[in-house]
């Protein structure tokens, strides 16, 4: 062991401390749901401080730990009092879903979830104001699990974001790129960068999440290793971007849906913040619907005929297996729900399609490269 090793250990511990502190603030923010009459709980706070002041750690004095926890709780109360608008996403901080959420509105408090189903459930139960999920990718196609959840979710699509996905090769600061041997990332990201990895003789190492791989590199600091993730993930975890845009295809974009409860209405201030967000194109008004068809071709034809006769432009037609022998058909089209020709087409479709349901009418915005 030498000074450099000790400093590396300290850096790794610091990253973990920051991650844990962020997680604690997230839990504090969520706990406001159970505090309808205020955000102070003196008895709870004193209990936390009592544990922090226990003189059981030889290098951490009770005065220091007590003062530190007092400051942490003060910050927690401040965050709770701000009444921040929350949005859930799947993955670790720095995930592409979080990038999309921040593109929609940087004022949001982004909340990580282990799985897509957890995002849906948290929005449905009122834990989060919104959820954001990827629906389709230009290279990977349909995100099957998300679309399957949308079939029965009692949630509303309130916005869509079309985001360019540019994978970055991220390493610990000071790493010589010639020393890199292994690259960690989600298997889909690794497949999208297969040519780059092969040309540079880098071994792909599957990981549960792109941002999770970046966090692992920052916290565990493995030698001769890098991660494929977003530039935002690299900045978040203090990593260096060796090369940007290493995916094999020139065009790689993912479309995301923003979900909310049916009765959720954004405040005027928040709606204005979203509308004024820079880096996004003007919104294109779209609607998304879903219905069931046992005979996919025949069931789809009748609906397509209705929209064709109405002169409505369809932008997406997808199907996912539902029950045995049954399919859920998704259709997106340009227009607004209060447009007479759209309203007529929807009413006609409801009479001929089984389980026809409008998932939402919303503005879709595109993030420029």
C-alpha positions as a Python dict, from the first residue, in 0.01 Angstrom:
ca = {
    (1, 'X'): (0, 0, 0),
    (2, 'X'): (118, 350, -85),
    (3, 'X'): (-21, 705, -85),
    (4, 'X'): (-181, 663, -428),
    (5, 'X'): (-360, 347, -313),
    (6, 'X'): (-492, 525, -5),
    (7, 'X'): (-612, 818, -211),
    (8, 'X'): (-788, 581, -451),
    (9, 'X'): (-960, 418, -155),
    (10, 'X'): (-1068, 759, -26),
    (11, 'X'): (-1206, 852, -369),
    (12, 'X'): (-1403, 528, -381),
    (13, 'X'): (-1545, 588, -33),
    (14, 'X'): (-1634, 945, -124),
    (15, 'X'): (-1833, 824, -424),
    (16, 'X'): (-2024, 583, -206),
    (17, 'X'): (-2092, 853, 54),
    (18, 'X'): (-2233, 1085, -213),
    (19, 'X'): (-2449, 806, -358),
    (20, 'X'): (-2583, 716, -14),
    (21, 'X'): (-2647, 1080, 70),
    (22, 'X'): (-2844, 1123, -254),
    (23, 'X'): (-3042, 810, -175),
    (24, 'X'): (-3118, 937, 176),
    (25, 'X'): (-3248, 1267, 37),
    (26, 'X'): (-3468, 1078, -207),
    (27, 'X'): (-3622, 878, 79),
    (28, 'X'): (-3673, 1198, 276),
    (29, 'X'): (-3850, 1356, -21),
    (30, 'X'): (-4079, 1055, -60),
    (31, 'X'): (-4161, 1055, 312),
    (32, 'X'): (-4350, 1384, 270),
    (33, 'X'): (-4640, 1170, 142),
    (34, 'X'): (-4696, 1057, 501),
    (35, 'X'): (-4669, 1406, 653),
    (36, 'X'): (-4986, 1587, 550),
    (37, 'X'): (-4977, 1818, 855),
    (38, 'X'): (-4617, 1935, 827),
    (39, 'X'): (-4262, 1826, 774),
    (40, 'X'): (-4127, 1835, 1131),
    (41, 'X'): (-4119, 1528, 1351),
    (42, 'X'): (-3912, 1627, 1659),
    (43, 'X'): (-3936, 1286, 1824),
    (44, 'X'): (-3806, 1113, 1510),
    (45, 'X'): (-3527, 1370, 1468),
    (46, 'X'): (-3409, 1332, 1826),
    (47, 'X'): (-3400, 954, 1785),
    (48, 'X'): (-3179, 989, 1475),
    (49, 'X'): (-2945, 1231, 1654),
    (50, 'X'): (-2921, 1002, 1956),
    (51, 'X'): (-2803, 715, 1736),
    (52, 'X'): (-2554, 942, 1560),
    (53, 'X'): (-2401, 1062, 1890),
    (54, 'X'): (-2333, 716, 2031),
    (55, 'X'): (-1962, 709, 2127),
    (56, 'X'): (-1893, 372, 1966),
    (57, 'X'): (-1660, 482, 1685),
    (58, 'X'): (-1307, 579, 1793),
    (59, 'X'): (-1235, 823, 1508),
    (60, 'X'): (-1575, 992, 1478),
    (61, 'X'): (-1659, 1209, 1777),
    (62, 'X'): (-2021, 1237, 1898),
    (63, 'X'): (-2009, 1614, 1846),
    (64, 'X'): (-1898, 1574, 1484),
    (65, 'X'): (-2150, 1301, 1397),
    (66, 'X'): (-2431, 1481, 1578),
    (67, 'X'): (-2354, 1805, 1396),
    (68, 'X'): (-2332, 1626, 1061),
    (69, 'X'): (-2668, 1455, 1106),
    (70, 'X'): (-2828, 1780, 1221),
    (71, 'X'): (-2716, 1942, 896),
    (72, 'X'): (-2840, 1646, 691),
    (73, 'X'): (-3184, 1660, 851),
    (74, 'X'): (-3198, 2037, 800),
    (75, 'X'): (-3132, 1982, 430),
    (76, 'X'): (-3394, 1706, 419),
    (77, 'X'): (-3655, 1942, 564),
    (78, 'X'): (-3559, 2206, 308),
    (79, 'X'): (-3603, 1958, 21),
    (80, 'X'): (-3940, 1845, 154),
    (81, 'X'): (-4059, 2205, 187),
    (82, 'X'): (-3978, 2282, -178),
    (83, 'X'): (-4260, 2054, -299),
    (84, 'X'): (-4048, 1937, -588),
    (85, 'X'): (-4214, 1762, -882),
    (86, 'X'): (-4091, 1401, -893),
    (87, 'X'): (-4043, 1164, -1186),
    (88, 'X'): (-3945, 798, -1165),
    (89, 'X'): (-3719, 615, -1409),
    (90, 'X'): (-3572, 267, -1438),
    (91, 'X'): (-3201, 223, -1368),
    (92, 'X'): (-2928, 405, -1177),
    (93, 'X'): (-2874, 780, -1182),
    (94, 'X'): (-2725, 874, -1518),
    (95, 'X'): (-2947, 631, -1712),
    (96, 'X'): (-3076, 739, -2052),
    (97, 'X'): (-3428, 763, -1908),
    (98, 'X'): (-3302, 1021, -1660),
    (99, 'X'): (-3130, 1210, -1944),
    (100, 'X'): (-3467, 1220, -2124),
    (101, 'X'): (-3646, 1336, -1808),
    (102, 'X'): (-3396, 1620, -1760),
    (103, 'X'): (-3438, 1717, -2126),
    (104, 'X'): (-3814, 1743, -2067),
    (105, 'X'): (-3766, 1955, -1753),
    (106, 'X'): (-3441, 2005, -1555),
    (107, 'X'): (-3643, 2113, -1249),
    (108, 'X'): (-3769, 1760, -1186),
    (109, 'X'): (-3652, 1549, -892),
    (110, 'X'): (-3551, 1227, -1067),
    (111, 'X'): (-3608, 906, -868),
    (112, 'X'): (-3447, 574, -966),
    (113, 'X'): (-3642, 246, -970),
    (114, 'X'): (-3513, -112, -1002),
    (115, 'X'): (-3759, -217, -1273),
    (116, 'X'): (-4003, -72, -1526),
    (117, 'X'): (-4294, -220, -1332),
    (118, 'X'): (-4181, -25, -1025),
    (119, 'X'): (-4205, 300, -1223),
    (120, 'X'): (-4565, 224, -1323),
    (121, 'X'): (-4661, 117, -971),
    (122, 'X'): (-4506, 421, -802),
    (123, 'X'): (-4690, 663, -1032),
    (124, 'X'): (-5016, 471, -988),
    (125, 'X'): (-4980, 479, -607),
    (126, 'X'): (-4900, 849, -600),
    (127, 'X'): (-4538, 821, -489),
    (128, 'X'): (-4419, 1004, -801),
    (129, 'X'): (-4589, 1280, -997),
    (130, 'X'): (-4462, 1132, -1325),
    (131, 'X'): (-4281, 832, -1465),
    (132, 'X'): (-4068, 810, -1779),
    (133, 'X'): (-4010, 490, -1976),
    (134, 'X'): (-3846, 401, -2311),
    (135, 'X'): (-4092, 276, -2572),
    (136, 'X'): (-3883, 208, -2883),
    (137, 'X'): (-3530, 244, -3018),
    (138, 'X'): (-3421, 286, -3380),
    (139, 'X'): (-3172, -2, -3343),
    (140, 'X'): (-3327, -228, -3079),
    (141, 'X'): (-3690, -178, -3183),
    (142, 'X'): (-3980, -219, -2942),
    (143, 'X'): (-3915, -220, -2564),
    (144, 'X'): (-4137, -521, -2505),
    (145, 'X'): (-4177, -507, -2127),
    (146, 'X'): (-4278, -140, -2127),
    (147, 'X'): (-4537, -187, -2402),
    (148, 'X'): (-4681, -492, -2225),
    (149, 'X'): (-4721, -284, -1909),
    (150, 'X'): (-4891, -6, -2104),
    (151, 'X'): (-5168, -241, -2219),
    (152, 'X'): (-5330, -256, -1875),
    (153, 'X'): (-5177, 43, -1695),
    (154, 'X'): (-5434, 289, -1561),
    (155, 'X'): (-5201, 577, -1646),
    (156, 'X'): (-5203, 855, -1900),
    (157, 'X'): (-4932, 942, -2153),
    (158, 'X'): (-4884, 1318, -2106),
    (159, 'X'): (-4568, 1378, -2313),
    (160, 'X'): (-4313, 1206, -2536),
    (161, 'X'): (-3942, 1273, -2582),
    (162, 'X'): (-3737, 1159, -2883),
    (163, 'X'): (-3375, 1146, -2763),
    (164, 'X'): (-3047, 1082, -2949),
    (165, 'X'): (-2845, 808, -2777),
    (166, 'X'): (-2472, 863, -2803),
    (167, 'X'): (-2270, 609, -2606),
    (168, 'X'): (-1947, 732, -2446),
    (169, 'X'): (-1642, 531, -2346),
    (170, 'X'): (-1587, 633, -1984),
    (171, 'X'): (-1285, 566, -1762),
    (172, 'X'): (-1129, 679, -1437),
    (173, 'X'): (-942, 1009, -1476),
    (174, 'X'): (-583, 960, -1590),
    (175, 'X'): (-642, 619, -1745),
    (176, 'X'): (-435, 549, -2056),
    (177, 'X'): (-678, 430, -2326),
    (178, 'X'): (-418, 177, -2441),
    (179, 'X'): (-447, -1, -2108),
    (180, 'X'): (-823, -64, -2134),
    (181, 'X'): (-913, -431, -2181),
    (182, 'X'): (-1273, -468, -2058),
    (183, 'X'): (-1581, -253, -2118),
    (184, 'X'): (-1888, -282, -1894),
    (185, 'X'): (-2242, -184, -1995),
    (186, 'X'): (-2594, -308, -2054),
    (187, 'X'): (-2598, -584, -2316),
    (188, 'X'): (-2804, -369, -2554),
    (189, 'X'): (-2547, -88, -2541),
    (190, 'X'): (-2266, -339, -2594),
    (191, 'X'): (-2444, -479, -2900),
    (192, 'X'): (-2493, -128, -3040),
    (193, 'X'): (-2116, -71, -3011),
    (194, 'X'): (-2003, -419, -3124),
    (195, 'X'): (-1795, -292, -3416),
    (196, 'X'): (-1609, -37, -3205),
    (197, 'X'): (-1531, -295, -2937),
    (198, 'X'): (-1410, -547, -3194),
    (199, 'X'): (-1186, -299, -3378),
    (200, 'X'): (-1021, -198, -3052),
    (201, 'X'): (-999, -554, -2917),
    (202, 'X'): (-1205, -471, -2609),
    (203, 'X'): (-1389, -744, -2420),
    (204, 'X'): (-1761, -668, -2368),
    (205, 'X'): (-1872, -723, -2007),
    (206, 'X'): (-2253, -727, -1965),
    (207, 'X'): (-2387, -524, -1671),
    (208, 'X'): (-2744, -461, -1551),
    (209, 'X'): (-2748, -95, -1657),
    (210, 'X'): (-2536, 155, -1852),
    (211, 'X'): (-2530, 410, -1570),
    (212, 'X'): (-2483, 132, -1316),
    (213, 'X'): (-2168, 29, -1502),
    (214, 'X'): (-2037, 387, -1484),
    (215, 'X'): (-2109, 400, -1112),
    (216, 'X'): (-1932, 67, -1059),
    (217, 'X'): (-1621, 195, -1237),
    (218, 'X'): (-1620, 507, -1016),
    (219, 'X'): (-1679, 321, -690),
    (220, 'X'): (-1482, -1, -736),
    (221, 'X'): (-1213, 149, -961),
    (222, 'X'): (-1117, -175, -1147),
    (223, 'X'): (-796, -161, -1345),
    (224, 'X'): (-792, -170, -1726),
    (225, 'X'): (-1172, -122, -1738),
    (226, 'X'): (-1417, 127, -1886),
    (227, 'X'): (-1793, 173, -1918),
    (228, 'X'): (-2031, 255, -2203),
    (229, 'X'): (-2287, 507, -2083),
    (230, 'X'): (-2414, 862, -2132),
    (231, 'X'): (-2194, 1168, -2102),
    (232, 'X'): (-2421, 1272, -1815),
    (233, 'X'): (-2336, 949, -1629),
    (234, 'X'): (-1966, 1023, -1677),
    (235, 'X'): (-2005, 1373, -1537),
    (236, 'X'): (-2218, 1246, -1250),
    (237, 'X'): (-1963, 987, -1137),
    (238, 'X'): (-1649, 1188, -1212),
    (239, 'X'): (-1534, 979, -1507),
    (240, 'X'): (-1337, 1090, -1811),
    (241, 'X'): (-1485, 1063, -2160),
    (242, 'X'): (-1226, 888, -2378),
    (243, 'X'): (-1446, 886, -2687),
    (244, 'X'): (-1804, 991, -2760),
    (245, 'X'): (-2048, 844, -3011),
    (246, 'X'): (-1893, 498, -3029),
    (247, 'X'): (-2215, 324, -3141),
    (248, 'X'): (-2191, 155, -3481),
    (249, 'X'): (-2501, 314, -3638),
    (250, 'X'): (-2502, 681, -3730),
    (251, 'X'): (-2863, 722, -3616),
    (252, 'X'): (-2949, 585, -3271),
    (253, 'X'): (-3254, 738, -3104),
    (254, 'X'): (-3490, 629, -2828),
    (255, 'X'): (-3846, 746, -2779),
    (256, 'X'): (-3977, 788, -2424),
    (257, 'X'): (-4326, 827, -2281),
    (258, 'X'): (-4396, 1045, -1977),
    (259, 'X'): (-4673, 889, -1766),
    (260, 'X'): (-4906, 1036, -1505),
    (261, 'X'): (-5229, 954, -1325),
    (262, 'X'): (-5539, 1038, -1524),
    (263, 'X'): (-5641, 1318, -1289),
    (264, 'X'): (-5294, 1477, -1267),
    (265, 'X'): (-5284, 1837, -1391),
    (266, 'X'): (-4946, 2017, -1392),
    (267, 'X'): (-4922, 2356, -1227),
    (268, 'X'): (-4903, 2655, -1463),
    (269, 'X'): (-4545, 2725, -1350),
    (270, 'X'): (-4433, 2371, -1424),
    (271, 'X'): (-4613, 2364, -1759),
    (272, 'X'): (-4440, 2690, -1852),
    (273, 'X'): (-4100, 2549, -1750),
    (274, 'X'): (-4150, 2248, -1975),
    (275, 'X'): (-4270, 2459, -2266),
    (276, 'X'): (-3970, 2693, -2243),
    (277, 'X'): (-3708, 2419, -2216),
    (278, 'X'): (-3421, 2476, -2460),
    (279, 'X'): (-3278, 2212, -2694),
    (280, 'X'): (-3619, 2070, -2787),
    (281, 'X'): (-3819, 2112, -3105),
    (282, 'X'): (-4171, 2252, -3095),
    (283, 'X'): (-4416, 1982, -2981),
    (284, 'X'): (-4599, 1770, -3238),
    (285, 'X'): (-4943, 1677, -3108),
    (286, 'X'): (-5001, 1301, -3111),
    (287, 'X'): (-5238, 1044, -2967),
    (288, 'X'): (-5166, 684, -2865),
    (289, 'X'): (-5428, 408, -2859),
    (290, 'X'): (-5428, 35, -2790),
    (291, 'X'): (-5674, -245, -2870),
    (292, 'X'): (-5682, -626, -2885),
    (293, 'X'): (-5698, -845, -3194),
    (294, 'X'): (-5705, -1224, -3211),
    (295, 'X'): (-5648, -1207, -3587),
    (296, 'X'): (-5373, -949, -3604),
    (297, 'X'): (-5402, -875, -3977),
    (298, 'X'): (-5781, -873, -3994),
    (299, 'X'): (-5832, -686, -3669),
    (300, 'X'): (-5578, -422, -3768),
    (301, 'X'): (-5721, -366, -4117),
    (302, 'X'): (-6055, -235, -3994),
    (303, 'X'): (-5890, 26, -3771),
    (304, 'X'): (-5643, 133, -4039),
    (305, 'X'): (-5930, 183, -4281),
    (306, 'X'): (-6107, 417, -4036),
    (307, 'X'): (-5800, 635, -3990),
    (308, 'X'): (-5716, 632, -4362),
    (309, 'X'): (-6064, 754, -4457),
    (310, 'X'): (-6033, 1029, -4194),
    (311, 'X'): (-5701, 1143, -4344),
    (312, 'X'): (-5513, 1094, -4015),
    (313, 'X'): (-5137, 1035, -4035),
    (314, 'X'): (-5025, 724, -3844),
    (315, 'X'): (-4673, 739, -3700),
    (316, 'X'): (-4644, 404, -3523),
    (317, 'X'): (-4803, 60, -3556),
    (318, 'X'): (-4674, -210, -3320),
    (319, 'X'): (-4804, -533, -3174),
    (320, 'X'): (-4706, -725, -2861),
    (321, 'X'): (-4826, -1073, -2759),
    (322, 'X'): (-5092, -1051, -2490),
    (323, 'X'): (-5290, -1358, -2390),
    (324, 'X'): (-5240, -1685, -2585),
    (325, 'X'): (-5355, -1626, -2941),
    (326, 'X'): (-5419, -1259, -2865),
    (327, 'X'): (-5227, -944, -2953),
    (328, 'X'): (-5224, -590, -2822),
    (329, 'X'): (-5200, -343, -3110),
    (330, 'X'): (-5051, 3, -3050),
    (331, 'X'): (-5118, 290, -3289),
    (332, 'X'): (-4980, 643, -3263),
    (333, 'X'): (-5111, 917, -3489),
    (334, 'X'): (-5083, 1292, -3533),
    (335, 'X'): (-5371, 1500, -3402),
    (336, 'X'): (-5550, 1617, -3090),
    (337, 'X'): (-5837, 1456, -2904),
    (338, 'X'): (-6066, 1757, -2952),
    (339, 'X'): (-6012, 1760, -3330),
    (340, 'X'): (-6350, 1658, -3481),
    (341, 'X'): (-6200, 1412, -3730),
    (342, 'X'): (-5988, 1252, -3455),
    (343, 'X'): (-6284, 1230, -3219),
    (344, 'X'): (-6495, 1069, -3495),
    (345, 'X'): (-6221, 815, -3578),
    (346, 'X'): (-6181, 723, -3211),
    (347, 'X'): (-6556, 675, -3168),
    (348, 'X'): (-6575, 459, -3481),
    (349, 'X'): (-6278, 249, -3365),
    (350, 'X'): (-6433, 191, -3022),
    (351, 'X'): (-6734, 30, -3193),
    (352, 'X'): (-6529, -219, -3398),
    (353, 'X'): (-6214, -292, -3195),
    (354, 'X'): (-6214, -500, -2879),
    (355, 'X'): (-6066, -323, -2577),
    (356, 'X'): (-5999, -1, -2769),
    (357, 'X'): (-5851, 257, -2532),
    (358, 'X'): (-5691, 600, -2569),
    (359, 'X'): (-5363, 601, -2375),
    (360, 'X'): (-5316, 974, -2412),
    (361, 'X'): (-5298, 1276, -2639),
    (362, 'X'): (-4980, 1472, -2584),
    (363, 'X'): (-4705, 1686, -2727),
    (364, 'X'): (-4399, 1499, -2857),
    (365, 'X'): (-4072, 1691, -2865),
    (366, 'X'): (-3744, 1594, -3027),
    (367, 'X'): (-3404, 1658, -2873),
    (368, 'X'): (-3156, 1785, -3130),
    (369, 'X'): (-2825, 1607, -3177),
}
